[in-house]
Amino acid sequence: MELDRAVDAYLRHVTVERGLSEHTVAAYRRDLSGYVEWLVARGVEESDAVTPALVAAFAAERASASPMPAASSLARLQSSVRGLHRFLAREGLEPSDPSARLRPPKQPSRLPKALTVDQVERLLATPDDSVIGLRDRALLELLYATGARVSEAVGLDVDDLAHGDVLRLRGKGSKERIVPVGSYARAAMDAYLTRARPELSRRGRASPRLFLGARGAPLSRQSAWLVIQRAAERAQLSARVSPHTLRHSFATHLLQGGADVRVVQELLGHASVATTQIYTHVSVEALRDVYATSHPRAR
C-alpha cells in the first residue's frame, strides 16, 4: 500500500475504532507526515518496503536532531510510528512489523506542579460579579472541584449538570466518568447559570455548551487558558499556572487529605493507577519538607 494511503487508513482507525481526540489525531498526522517524507526521500513509497533498519535510522536521526527534541515529543513520534506499523501488520498490509524492536526513549521523571491550598483560594477569589466574572469563577471552581481537563470542561453541555451534586465528564477516548461537585463549585455554577449564561447566550446562536464566550459562542480551550492566566496574574502567583495546574492541585490535595490513590485514579479518569501514583510522590515530598523544617534533629 502507498504510504500516504496507509497513514490515512491508520488515522481513520484511531479516530473511529479507538475514539482518540481530534488533537491527538492531529498530532499523529503531523508525526507521520514527517515520517513519510523521510521515507520517500530515501526512495521508499510502499509500506511493505519499510525495514527495521529504516525505522531505527529514522528514530536515531530524529533523536540527534538540533535543537534536541524533548523526550516527550520523541516518545510521541515513536509511538505514532509503532502504532502505524502495528496496524498495518495486523491488517495484513505488511508481512511483519518493522518497528517491533523500536524502544521509546526514557523520559525524565518530572513531578507535576501543584498550588498550595492558600494559592488556590487566592486564585478562585479573583473573578468579580460581572457576567464574565461569574463565568470565570464557575470555570475555575469546576476545574479545581473535579480535576477535569480543560478540554473536558469546555466540552460540557448544560445537560451534563442535571445529576444533582455529580457531573458527567467525557475524557480521552470518549470515556465517561462521574465525579462529585462540591458545594462551592455548585454555588458558582448556579450563579453563572442564572445570572450570566442567559445574557451570554443572547449574544450569539443557541448552543447547548455550558461555558460560553463573550459573544455567545462556545468557550474554546485557548480562551479557558486565558481565563486562568488572568486569574493567576490578579492573584499575584509567581508560579506558572495552566489549566493542568488546577488538575494537579486537585489530585495532590486529595491525597494529602487522605484519599485512596485508586479513588483519585477514578476521579481523574486515568486508565492506569501508575499514572496517578506520580501524585503520591508529590505528597511524600511535601511530608519531607514539613519534617525537615519542623523536627529539631532533622538536619
Rosetta blueprint (number, residue, H / E / L):
1 M L
2 E E
3 L H
4 D H
5 R H
6 A H
7 V H
8 D H
9 A H
10 Y H
11 L H
12 R H
13 H H
14 V H
15 T H
16 V H
17 E L
18 R L
19 G L
20 L L
21 S L
22 E H
23 H H
24 T H
25 V H
26 A H
27 A H
28 Y H
29 R H
30 R H
31 D H
32 L H
33 S H
34 G H
35 Y H
36 V H
37 E H
38 W H
39 L H
40 V H
41 A H
42 R L
43 G L
44 V L
45 E L
46 E E
47 S H
48 D H
49 A H
50 V L
51 T L
52 P H
53 A H
54 L H
55 V H
56 A H
57 A H
58 F H
59 A H
60 A H
61 E H
62 R H
63 A H
64 S L
65 A L
66 S L
67 P L
68 M L
69 P L
70 A L
71 A H
72 S H
73 S H
74 L H
75 A H
76 R H
77 L H
78 Q H
79 S H
80 S H
81 V H
82 R H
83 G H
84 L H
85 H H
86 R H
87 F H
88 L H
89 A H
90 R H
91 E L
92 G L
93 L L
94 E L
95 P L
96 S L
97 D L
98 P L
99 S L
100 A L
101 R L
102 L L
103 R L
104 P L
105 P L
106 K L
107 Q L
108 P L
109 S L
110 R L
111 L L
112 P L
113 K L
114 A L
115 L L
116 T L
117 V H
118 D H
119 Q H
120 V H
121 E H
122 R H
123 L H
124 L H
125 A L
126 T L
127 P L
128 D L
129 D L
130 S L
131 V H
132 I H
133 G H
134 L H
135 R H
136 D H
137 R H
138 A H
139 L H
140 L H
141 E H
142 L H
143 L H
144 Y H
145 A H
146 T H
147 G L
148 A L
149 R L
150 V H
151 S H
152 E H
153 A H
154 V H
155 G L
156 L L
157 D E
158 V H
159 D H
160 D H
161 L H
162 A L
163 H L
164 G L
165 D L
166 V E
167 L E
168 R E
169 L E
170 R E
171 G L
172 K H
173 G H
174 S H
175 K L
176 E E
177 R E
178 I E
179 V E
180 P E
181 V L
182 G L
183 S H
184 Y H
185 A H
186 R H
187 A H
188 A H
189 M H
190 D H
191 A H
192 Y H
193 L H
194 T H
195 R H
196 A L
197 R H
198 P H
199 E H
200 L H
201 S H
202 R H
203 R L
204 G L
205 R L
206 A L
207 S L
208 P L
209 R E
210 L L
211 F L
212 L E
213 G L
214 A L
215 R L
216 G L
217 A L
218 P E
219 L L
220 S L
221 R H
222 Q H
223 S H
224 A H
225 W H
226 L H
227 V H
228 I H
229 Q H
230 R H
231 A H
232 A H
233 E H
234 R H
235 A L
236 Q L
237 L L
238 S L
239 A L
240 R L
241 V L
242 S L
243 P H
244 H H
245 T H
246 L H
247 R H
248 H H
249 S H
250 F H
251 A H
252 T H
253 H H
254 L H
255 L H
256 Q H
257 G L
258 G L
259 A L
260 D L
261 V H
262 R H
263 V H
264 V H
265 Q H
266 E H
267 L H
268 L H
269 G L
270 H L
271 A L
272 S L
273 V H
274 A H
275 T H
276 T H
277 Q L
278 I H
279 Y H
280 T H
281 H H
282 V H
283 S H
284 V H
285 E H
286 A H
287 L H
288 R H
289 D H
290 V H
291 Y H
292 A H
293 T H
294 S H
295 H L
296 P L
297 R L
298 A L
299 R L
